[in-house]
Amino acid sequence: MAHRTVTVSREPGSRFDLEAGGTNAIGRMLALLGDEWTLLIVRESLSGATKFSDFSRLPISNAVLTTRLQSLVRDGLLSREVYQQQPLRAGYLPTAECRQLWPVLISIWQWERTWVHDRSSELPLMHHRSCGQDFAPVLTCAHCQAPSEAPDIDARWGPSGGWSRSVPRASTRKRLHTVDAGQPGLFPQTMAIFGNRWSAAIVGAAFLGTRRFSAFQARLKAPAALIASRLKVFCDIGILQAAAHPHRSDWSEYHLTPKGLAFFPVVATAIDWAHANYRGSEGPALELTHRRCRHAFVPQLTCDQCCRPLAANSIEIVPRGGEVTQQSDAPG
């Protein structure tokens, strides 16, 4: 039976409620996760960090860390719990929604250590406690268990879908404009894709079959200069490749490279998380079908060593030269 993350029951007015006709689950997810500090704080939280001093190990100022922790409490990924009254001390615990993000983080780790060559020796190893082996996650279909890549999936807009509703609304949250690739734990190329609302939309459009510059502009309603700059970045980091149109010499097409296609597990697990946690009356934003079994595609990560489905409490993160940390328990 296909498995998906169980949506947690919430009171009306939750931060995860969707407004009819507004930004859909995909747009809300991109607005929340499209921030490198958010991903790093979530990573630390799932590895057991709770106190401010635990998070302060990140390459981030105390002022920015304070702001991000407060934002993640408001956004519903962390809960603030007072553990000492005098002097007042509070900890930050991952919510159920936060704990369900582990497949996204595991997929990011795997993509960066495989495709970002100057990062491969720095990012942690992953150890599967169930079989006792270091592993790489494999994206599979939860219904038929077959390994699944982007070309194996048919995608179409669902009831709440559409280009305009899937792009995050502009945010006042300060983004990272440059990333020092030498800083441990950062996700520089993932953020080139996720860290800007238009970047994420362009990559999503590429996965949905958009190829021509004019088609990107027409579908996303974005300024031509912005699209041109984003496409150039993606070509520079090797996730897109420009090619001549087969029938029009004055047109260029942009195709996902093997590196770009390999980002699909990040996309698939993030979309699944969004649909499982953001709720509304309209239905899903995107409907995915696995071509092999013709069932709705629910992404599942499996161990490449024993072929068993991965669960959060069976994964150990092994930092290079550091001690093992276990992922916090989560559904899955």
C-alpha positions as CSV (number, residue, x, y, z in Angstrom):
1,M,0.0,0.0,0.0
2,A,1.3,3.5,-0.8
3,H,2.5,5.3,2.2
4,R,2.6,9.1,2.7
5,T,3.3,11.2,5.7
6,V,0.3,11.5,8.0
7,T,-1.1,15.0,8.2
8,V,-1.3,16.1,11.8
9,S,-4.7,17.2,13.1
10,R,-4.7,21.0,13.8
11,E,-7.0,23.6,15.1
12,P,-8.6,26.0,12.6
13,G,-6.4,29.0,11.9
14,S,-3.2,26.9,11.7
15,R,-0.2,28.4,9.9
16,F,-0.6,25.5,7.5
17,D,-4.1,26.4,6.4
18,L,-4.6,27.4,2.8
19,E,-6.8,30.3,1.6
20,A,-9.1,29.4,-1.3
21,G,-7.8,31.0,-4.4
22,G,-4.5,32.0,-2.8
23,T,-1.0,30.7,-2.9
24,N,-1.2,26.9,-3.0
25,A,0.8,24.3,-1.1
26,I,3.8,24.4,-3.5
27,G,4.1,28.2,-3.3
28,R,3.8,28.2,0.5
29,M,6.4,25.4,0.8
30,L,8.9,27.3,-1.4
31,A,8.4,30.5,0.6
32,L,9.1,28.6,3.8
33,L,12.0,26.4,2.7
34,G,13.6,28.7,0.2
35,D,16.0,30.1,2.8
36,E,19.4,28.5,3.6
37,W,19.3,29.4,7.3
38,T,15.9,27.7,7.6
39,L,17.2,24.5,6.2
40,L,20.3,24.6,8.4
41,I,18.3,25.3,11.6
42,V,15.9,22.4,10.7
43,R,18.9,20.2,10.1
44,E,20.3,21.0,13.5
45,S,16.9,20.6,15.1
46,L,16.4,17.1,13.6
47,S,19.9,16.2,14.8
48,G,18.9,17.0,18.4
49,A,19.6,20.7,18.9
50,T,17.2,22.5,21.2
51,K,19.0,25.2,23.0
52,F,20.2,28.5,21.5
53,S,23.8,27.5,22.2
54,D,23.2,24.4,20.2
55,F,22.1,26.4,17.1
56,S,24.8,29.0,17.6
57,R,27.4,26.5,16.2
58,L,26.0,27.5,12.8
59,P,28.0,30.2,10.8
60,I,25.3,32.8,11.6
61,S,25.3,35.8,13.9
62,N,23.3,35.7,17.2
63,A,21.0,38.4,16.0
64,V,20.1,36.6,12.7
65,L,19.8,33.3,14.6
66,T,17.3,34.9,17.1
67,T,15.2,36.3,14.2
68,R,15.2,33.0,12.4
69,L,14.2,31.0,15.4
70,Q,11.3,33.4,16.1
71,S,10.3,33.1,12.4
72,L,10.3,29.3,12.5
73,V,8.1,29.4,15.6
74,R,5.6,31.6,13.8
75,D,5.8,29.4,10.7
76,G,5.0,26.3,12.7
77,L,8.3,24.4,12.3
78,L,9.6,24.9,15.9
79,S,7.8,25.3,19.2
80,R,9.3,27.4,22.0
81,E,9.3,25.6,25.4
82,V,10.5,27.3,28.6
83,Y,12.7,24.9,30.6
84,Q,14.0,27.3,33.3
85,Q,12.3,30.3,34.9
86,Q,15.2,32.0,36.7
87,P,17.0,33.1,34.7
88,L,14.5,32.5,31.9
89,R,15.6,29.9,29.4
90,A,13.7,28.5,26.5
91,G,14.3,25.7,24.1
92,Y,13.2,25.1,20.5
93,L,11.6,21.8,19.7
94,P,10.8,20.5,16.2
95,T,7.1,20.2,15.5
96,A,5.5,17.2,13.8
97,E,5.7,19.2,10.5
98,C,9.4,19.9,11.0
99,R,10.2,16.3,11.7
100,Q,8.5,15.3,8.5
101,L,11.1,17.3,6.5
102,W,13.9,14.7,6.9
103,P,13.4,13.2,3.4
104,V,14.0,16.7,1.9
105,L,17.2,17.2,3.9
106,I,18.5,13.7,3.1
107,S,17.8,14.3,-0.6
108,I,19.6,17.6,-0.5
109,W,22.6,16.0,1.2
110,Q,22.7,13.3,-1.5
111,W,22.5,15.7,-4.4
112,E,25.1,18.1,-3.1
113,R,27.6,15.4,-2.2
114,T,27.1,13.7,-5.6
115,W,27.0,16.7,-7.9
116,V,28.7,19.6,-6.2
117,H,32.2,18.3,-6.4
118,D,33.9,20.7,-4.0
119,R,31.4,19.8,-1.3
120,S,31.5,16.0,-1.6
121,S,34.3,15.5,0.9
122,E,32.7,17.8,3.5
123,L,29.1,16.8,3.6
124,P,28.2,14.0,6.1
125,L,27.9,10.3,5.4
126,M,24.6,8.6,6.0
127,H,24.4,5.3,7.9
128,H,21.4,3.0,7.9
129,R,21.0,1.4,11.3
130,S,18.6,-1.3,9.9
131,C,21.3,-2.9,7.7
132,G,24.4,-1.4,9.3
133,Q,25.7,0.1,6.1
134,D,26.5,3.6,4.8
135,F,23.9,4.3,2.2
136,A,22.7,6.6,-0.5
137,P,18.9,7.2,-0.6
138,V,17.1,6.0,-3.7
139,L,13.8,7.6,-4.8
140,T,11.1,4.9,-5.3
141,C,7.4,4.7,-5.9
142,A,5.7,3.8,-2.6
143,H,3.1,1.8,-4.5
144,C,5.2,-0.5,-6.7
145,Q,8.6,0.1,-5.0
146,A,10.3,0.8,-8.4
147,P,13.2,3.3,-8.5
148,S,11.8,6.5,-10.0
149,E,13.3,9.4,-11.9
150,A,11.8,12.5,-13.3
151,P,11.0,11.0,-16.8
152,D,9.1,8.2,-15.1
153,I,6.5,10.6,-13.7
154,D,3.6,12.3,-15.4
155,A,2.6,15.7,-13.8
156,R,-0.4,17.9,-14.3
157,W,-1.9,20.7,-12.3
158,G,-4.4,19.8,-9.7
159,P,-7.5,21.7,-8.5
160,S,-5.4,24.4,-6.7
161,G,-2.6,24.4,-9.3
162,G,-1.4,26.9,-11.8
163,W,1.7,28.9,-12.4
164,S,0.7,32.1,-10.7
165,R,-0.5,30.3,-7.5
166,S,2.6,28.1,-7.2
167,V,5.1,31.0,-7.1
168,P,5.6,32.3,-3.5
169,R,4.5,35.8,-2.7
170,A,7.3,38.3,-2.3
171,S,8.8,38.0,1.2
172,T,10.5,40.6,3.3
173,R,12.8,37.9,4.8
174,K,16.4,38.7,3.9
175,R,17.9,36.1,1.6
176,L,21.5,35.1,1.1
177,H,22.8,36.7,-2.1
178,T,26.3,35.1,-1.9
179,V,27.4,31.9,-0.2
180,D,30.9,31.1,0.9
181,A,31.3,27.5,-0.3
182,G,34.0,27.0,2.3
183,Q,31.6,27.3,5.2
184,P,30.7,23.8,6.5
185,G,27.1,22.6,6.1
186,L,25.9,25.2,3.6
187,F,23.9,24.2,0.5
188,P,25.1,26.7,-2.1
189,Q,23.8,25.2,-5.3
190,T,20.5,24.0,-3.7
191,M,19.9,27.6,-2.7
192,A,20.6,28.7,-6.2
193,I,17.5,26.7,-7.0
194,F,15.4,27.0,-3.9
195,G,16.6,30.3,-2.5
196,N,14.7,32.7,-4.8
197,R,11.0,32.4,-5.7
198,W,11.6,32.9,-9.4
199,S,14.5,30.4,-9.4
200,A,12.3,27.8,-7.9
201,A,9.5,28.6,-10.4
202,I,11.8,28.3,-13.4
203,V,13.2,25.0,-12.3
204,G,9.7,23.7,-11.6
205,A,8.7,24.9,-15.1
206,A,11.6,23.0,-16.6
207,F,10.6,19.8,-14.9
208,L,7.1,20.3,-16.3
209,G,8.4,20.5,-19.8
210,T,9.1,24.2,-20.4
211,R,12.0,24.7,-22.8
212,R,11.9,28.0,-24.7
213,F,12.6,31.4,-23.1
214,S,9.3,32.8,-24.4
215,A,7.5,30.0,-22.7
216,F,9.2,30.6,-19.4
217,Q,8.2,34.2,-19.6
218,A,4.6,33.6,-20.7
219,R,3.9,31.0,-18.0
220,L,5.6,32.7,-15.1
221,K,4.7,36.3,-16.0
222,A,8.2,37.3,-14.9
223,P,10.4,40.1,-16.3
224,A,12.5,39.0,-19.3
225,A,15.7,40.3,-17.6
226,L,15.0,38.3,-14.5
227,I,14.4,35.1,-16.4
228,A,17.5,35.6,-18.5
229,S,19.7,36.0,-15.4
230,R,18.2,33.0,-13.7
231,L,18.7,30.8,-16.8
232,K,22.3,31.9,-17.1
233,V,22.9,30.9,-13.4
234,F,21.4,27.5,-14.0
235,C,23.5,27.0,-17.1
236,D,26.6,28.2,-15.2
237,I,26.1,25.6,-12.4
238,G,25.2,22.9,-14.9
239,I,21.6,22.1,-14.2
240,L,20.4,23.5,-17.5
241,Q,22.0,23.4,-20.9
242,A,21.2,25.8,-23.8
243,A,20.6,24.2,-27.2
244,A,19.5,25.3,-30.6
245,H,15.8,24.7,-31.4
246,P,15.5,21.8,-33.9
247,H,13.3,23.9,-36.3
248,R,14.1,27.5,-35.5
249,S,17.8,28.7,-35.7
250,D,16.8,31.9,-33.9
251,W,15.4,30.2,-30.9
252,S,17.2,28.6,-28.0
253,E,15.9,25.8,-25.8
254,Y,16.9,25.0,-22.2
255,H,17.1,21.3,-21.2
256,L,17.7,19.8,-17.8
257,T,21.1,18.1,-17.7
258,P,21.7,14.9,-15.8
259,K,22.7,17.0,-12.8
260,G,19.4,18.9,-13.1
261,L,17.3,15.8,-13.5
262,A,19.1,14.3,-10.4
263,F,17.6,17.2,-8.3
264,F,14.2,15.5,-8.8
265,P,14.2,13.7,-5.4
266,V,14.5,17.1,-3.6
267,V,11.6,18.4,-5.7
268,A,9.4,15.3,-5.2
269,T,9.9,15.0,-1.4
270,A,9.4,18.8,-0.9
271,I,6.1,18.7,-2.9
272,D,4.9,15.6,-1.0
273,W,5.7,17.4,2.3
274,A,3.8,20.4,1.1
275,H,0.7,18.4,0.1
276,A,0.8,16.4,3.3
277,N,1.0,19.5,5.6
278,Y,-0.8,22.4,3.9
279,R,-4.5,21.8,3.9
280,G,-7.3,23.5,2.1
281,S,-10.7,22.7,0.5
282,E,-9.6,22.8,-3.1
283,G,-7.4,19.8,-3.5
284,P,-3.7,19.3,-4.4
285,A,-1.7,21.8,-6.5
286,L,0.0,19.1,-8.6
287,E,-1.0,15.6,-9.4
288,L,1.8,13.1,-10.1
289,T,1.3,9.7,-11.7
290,H,3.9,6.9,-11.9
291,R,4.0,5.7,-15.5
292,R,5.0,2.2,-14.6
293,C,2.2,1.3,-12.2
294,R,-0.3,4.1,-13.2
295,H,-0.9,4.9,-9.6
296,A,-0.6,8.3,-7.9
297,F,3.1,8.8,-7.3
298,V,4.0,9.0,-3.6
299,P,7.8,9.4,-3.2
300,Q,9.5,7.0,-0.9
301,L,13.3,6.9,0.0
302,T,14.9,3.5,0.2
303,C,18.4,2.3,1.2
304,D,20.5,1.4,-1.8
305,Q,22.2,-1.3,0.3
306,C,19.2,-3.3,1.6
307,C,16.4,-1.8,-0.5
308,R,14.2,-1.2,2.6
309,P,12.3,2.0,3.0
310,L,14.1,4.5,5.1
311,A,12.6,5.9,8.3
312,A,13.9,8.9,10.2
313,N,14.8,6.9,13.4
314,S,16.9,4.4,11.3
315,I,19.2,7.0,9.9
316,E,22.4,8.2,11.4
317,I,24.3,11.2,10.1
318,V,28.0,10.8,10.3
319,P,29.9,14.1,10.0
320,R,33.4,13.9,8.4
321,G,35.7,13.3,11.3
322,G,32.9,13.8,13.8
323,E,30.5,11.8,16.0
324,V,27.4,10.1,14.8
325,T,24.1,11.9,15.3
326,Q,20.7,10.2,15.0
327,Q,17.8,11.8,13.2
328,S,14.9,12.7,15.5
329,D,11.9,10.4,15.4
330,A,9.4,11.2,12.7
331,P,6.5,9.5,11.0
332,G,7.8,7.5,8.1
